[in-house]
Amino acid sequence: MGFLLMRLFLILCLGLVTCERTRVLKKEAYATVPELIATAGYPIEKHRVTTEDGYIIQMHRIPAGRRIARKAGFSAKGKKAVLIVHGLLGSSGDFVIMGPERSLAYLLADEGYDVWLGNLRGNIYTSHVNYTKRNPKFWNFSFHEHGKYDVPAMVDKILNVTSVPKVMYVGYSMGTTSFFVMMSERPEYNDKIISFVALAPAVYLSNIKPLAVTALKTLELPERMRAQGMLSVSLSRDILDLLIGSMCFRGKPEDDICMRIVYMIVGEDNEQYDKDITAVLLARAQPASWRHLEHFGKIAISGVFTSWEDGLWGRVKPYNITNVKVPVTLLYGGNDQLTEKNQIMRLADELSATGMLEGVRPACEWPKFNHLDFAFARDVGTLLNRPLVVYINTLFNKYGPK
């Protein structure tokens, strides 16, 4: 879902040749996720899993909260496990970067949950048994492979390590797309999921069809970038630092050219803008496959939640959402212009028809809550995450193993 943002950054970078760096990023911009978690005072474990098609994924586990971890004889065995999966251009760090008082992973850990943070192929915490990231074959994937291979491998890893029978799944943006692909392609995983909480679900995207047509048909952006040797949607560290230091995150958000354009895409929310955090997030942005853009574009253009099949302009083959057999909760942003409410309500209608819709509602009462706010709003702890932890407790009590 972040392809328009990255396209913006690529365009802006063309005009940065003569700019000079004017600020220094916070240290959080360069820390690894395990370093962030350890610094916050939480226990951290790293686990690796290899998918059926050879991708190696590092997962980050917070097995307990800060107070619980200090107790003698602490054990995470038998605890309630939650898997959280990030969106496009993201990583496991998206759910800890806001700190212990605001980030979902920390709040769940403090509530007594065994928190597992997933990573999807392509970001810094993933690799391949045969290909390096300089090999075009490494990038031959979209969220189809996330759902068919990555998420199932992570779910199985959690169950094998913890011996719990099922796990709660929380997905954000593309993390939700991956869930629905998994259930369509591998419905046996219904038996391994307690319930699914979808934050800004990215399934139907007809609202961005004009932008998708412009980027993929008129400009042929992915093909042009591939022809220039750009294997993935990414920017070098030098260019990112230059962009952040010279053009973005200065003064008020309404005076910031970067945020003004970003808000045109995801929805304006100046009140929840955090300059320092937003700069850190841009610095931590992860690579994506060009096929991500093309596959999301195919969905937007066709109006169908379709598999990749014959490519961007090829056959349309809908994923089978009726395969979902676990309770699903859909949360949308009142001002999310990327995954709009009306598109989410279309998904809600389909889930309601099969009896799998647990609920659909605004993420919070704040009317300007946009797509990025689900992870990075200044007040995300009070607006979304603390009430969300209470709701997850309710789901566990209702559907969890007895």
N, C-alpha and C positions, 0 to 999 in steps of 0.2 A: 503493500500500500504506500510505501514511501517513494515510489519511483518519480513522482512529480517533484518532490523536494530535491531529490538528487539531480534531476535534470536542471532545476533552478541553480543549484550550486555549481554544476558544470558550466552553465552559461555565465554566471557571475565571475567564475575564475578566469575567464578570458580577459577580463578587464583589470586584473590584479597585478600585472607584471611589474608596474612601477611602484606598487604600494610597499610600505614597510610595516613590520610587526610593531604593534604599539602596546600590547598587553601580555601578561603572563597568565596562563591557565592555572586553575587550581590543581593541586596534586592528584585529585580524584580522576582527572582526565586521563592519566597515564597508568593508574593502578590496575592490577588484574582484579577480577572478581573475588578470588580467594583472599587477596590482600585487603580489599574493601571490607569483606565480611570479618576477617580476623581483627582488623583495626577497630571495627565497631564493637568488638568484644564478644562475638558469637563463635561457637565451634564451627569448623568448616571441614568438609571432606570432598575430595575430588574422586570421581568415578568415571571410568571410560567404558564405552560400549561400542562394538563394531556392528554396523548394519549388514543386512544380507547382501547388499551390493558394494560393500567395501569401504564405507565412510566411517571414520573413527570420531566419536563424539565424546567430549568431556562434559559431564554433568557436575553441578555444584550442589552439595547437600548441606543444609543447616539442620542438624538433627535435634536441636533444642534451643530454647531461648537463653538469654544471658544468665538469668538467675538459676535456671534449672541446671545449666551446664556446670555451675560451680559446686553443685552438690556431690558429695562423695558417692561413688558407685553408680553414677549416671549411666543409663542405658536407653537407647532409642528403640529397642526391640518391641514390636507390638504396638507402636504408636500410630496415630492416624496420619497417613501419608498424603501429601498434596504435591502434584506436579504442575508447575507454572511454565508456560511456553510463550516466548516473545514473538514480536512481529517483525516485519521486513526492516532491514538495516539494524536490527537489534541483537541483543544477546541476553544471557542470564543476568547481566549487570543492571538491566533496566528495572529490576524489581528490588534492588538494594541501593541504588545510587542516591535516592532521596534521604537515606539515613534511617536510623532505628525508629524514630517517632512517626515516619511517614510511609516508608516502603512496605509493600504488602508482605514480602518474604519475612522480614523481621517481626512484623506484627503477628503473623501466623505462628512463627517459632515461639514467640513469647506467650502465645495462647496454648502452647503445648503440642503443636503439630510438627511432624517430621517433613520438612520442606525440601523439595527437590526442584532445582532450577535447570530447565532443559536448554540445550543449544541446538539449533538447526544447521545442517550442513552449509558451509560457505563462510561462517564467521570465524573469528580468530581461534575459537576453541574446538575447531574441527579440522580433520585432515582425511587422507585416503591411503589405503594400503599400497596402492600402486602409483597414483598420480600426485604430482605437486600442484599447487595453485597456479603455477605458470603453464600448466598443460590445459588446453581448451577442453579436454574431456572431463576435467574435474568439474567444470561449470555447466555440464549438460544435465541440468535439473531445474525443476520449479517446485512449487508447494505440493505438487502431486507426489514427488519422491519424499517430501517431508512427511506427508500423511501415510504413504504406503510403507516406508522403511524407518524413518527417523523416530517418529513418535512411538510406533510399536516397540522398537528396540529399547527406548527409554522406559516405557511402561514395564516391559519385562525385566529390565534391570532393577527397577525399584522393587518389584514383587520378589525377585530372587534374593536381593540383599536383605529386605525387611521381613520376608515371610508373611506379609499381610496379604489377604486375598484380593483386595481391590484398592484402587487409588482414586482420589478426587482430582479432576482435571480443571485447571483454570487457564484459559487462553486469551491472548490479547491480539486483535487484528489478524495477521497472518497465522498466529497460533491457533485461532479459531478455524480458519480455512483448513489448516492441516488436520484438525480433529474431524471435520466433516468428510474430508477425503479418506481418512483412516477408516471411519465407519462404513463408508461406501465400498471401499476396496477390501477391507478386512473386518467384516462385521463380527467375527468371533471376539473382537476386542471389547464388545459390549459387556462381556462377562467379567472384564477386568477393570471397569470404570464404575465408580459409585454414582457420580453425577457430574455434569459439565456446566461450568460458568463461563459464558462467552462475553468478553469485554470488547465492545465495538466490533461485532462479528463482520468479517469481510467475505460475504458469500454472493450477494447480489449487488451489482455496481453500475446499474444503468445510468445513474446520475452523472457519472464521469465519462460517458460514452464520447461526447465531443472532444474531450481532452485525449482520450485513448486513440481516437481516429487521427487526431493531429499528430500525436507523438509517434504512432506506429505505422500509419498509412501515408500521411502527408510528408512528415519529416523522415520516416524510416529510421528513427533514432537508434534502435539496437543494431541494425545492420550496418549503419554508418560507423558506429563505435567499434563494432567487431572488425570492420575493414581497416580501422586505424590501429588495430592491435590491442584494443582495450577489452580484455577478456571478461571483466566483471564491472558491475556498477560500483565504482570505488574511486577515491581520491588519495593521492599520496599525503603523507604526514606533513610535508612542507607546505603543500597547497592548502590543506586544512588549517594549519596554523596561520597561514597568511590571510586566509579568508576570515577566520575568527578574529584575528588581531587588527584587521584593517577596515572591514566593512560592516561586521555584524556586532550586535549586542552592545550598542552604545546608547547611553541615556535611556529615555522612555521607549517602550516598544513601538509606540506610534511614530517615533522618529527614526526607527531602525529599519533600513531598507530590507534586510533579510527577513525580519519577522513580519513586516507588512505583506510581503509576497507569500510567506509560509501561511499566514492567516487567511489569505485568499483561497488557499487550498484546503486547510483543515478546519477553518472557522476561527473567527477573532475571539480572543479572550485575554485582553490586556491585564485584567486584574489578577489572573493566575500565572502570569509570566514571571519567571525567575531568571534574570539575566545570567547569573553565574552558572546555574544548573544547565540552562539551555546551551551555553557555550561548551560546557563539559560534555553534554550529550552529542553535540555535533562532532566534537573531537573523538568521541568513542563510537561514532557511526561505523557499522560493519559492512563489508562488501555484500553484494547481492548478485544473483545471476541475471543476465539479460532476459532469460526465459521467464523469470518471475514477472517482469514487466509485460512480456508478451502474453503470458497465460492470464494474468489479471485483465489485460487488455481484451483478450478473447472473450472473457466473461462479460466485460462491460459492453463490448460491441454486439455480442450475440444476445445479451439479455438472459443467458442461461448459465447456471453453475455447471460448466462443462469441463471435461477432461481435456488434455492437450491433444491427444490423438494425432491428427494429420497436420498439426501446426496451426499457426495463427489464423489462416484463412481456409483451413480444411474442415473436415467433418465435425459437427457439433454432437457430442455424446454426453448427456446430463449425468452427473454423479447421482447416486441413488440415496437421497436423504431419508427415504423411508426405512433404510437400514438402521437408523439411529434408534436404539432401544433403551436409552438411559434418559433420566430427566435432564432437560436443558433449560438454563436460565439465560436470557438475552438482556444485556445492559447496553443502552445507547446514550450518546451524548446529546443534550438538547440543542447544541450548536455544532454538531459534528457534520461537516460538509463533505467528508470523504466517505464514511460509511453512514449514510443518511438514515434517519428514522424510517422513512417510508420503505426503503429497501430492507431494513431489518424486520419491519412488520410483515413483509412478504414472506420472509423466512419463518416468522412466528406463525403465520397462517398454515404453512406446510407442517410444522411441528405439531401444531394444535390438532390438525386433521388426523395425525397418527397417535395422538395422546401423549406425546413426549415433551410438550411444552410445560415446563414447571412455572415459568413466568417470563414476562417481558415488561421492562420498565426503564425509566431514566436512571442513569448511573447515580444521580444525586439531584438535589433541588436547584442547584446553580444553573440558570438558564443558558449561560455562555459556555458550558462545559463542552470542549471540543475533542478531536481525535487524539491529540497528544496529551491532553489532560489526564487520560486514564492512567498514565504512568508518571507524568512529570509536572502536574499542576502544583503550584506553590502550596496549596492546602489539600493535596491529594489524600493525606492521612485522615483528616476529619471529614472531607467531602465524600470520599469513596471507600478508602481501605478499612477504616475501623468499623463502619457499618457492614462492610463486605465480610469481615472476619466473623461477625455475629451471624450473618446469613449462612456462611459456610458451616458454622456450628449447627445451625438448624438443619441443613441438608445432611450432615453426617448423622445427626440424631434420627432423622427420618428414613434415610436410605442406607446408612452404613452397616457394616457387619454387626450382628448382635452377639 
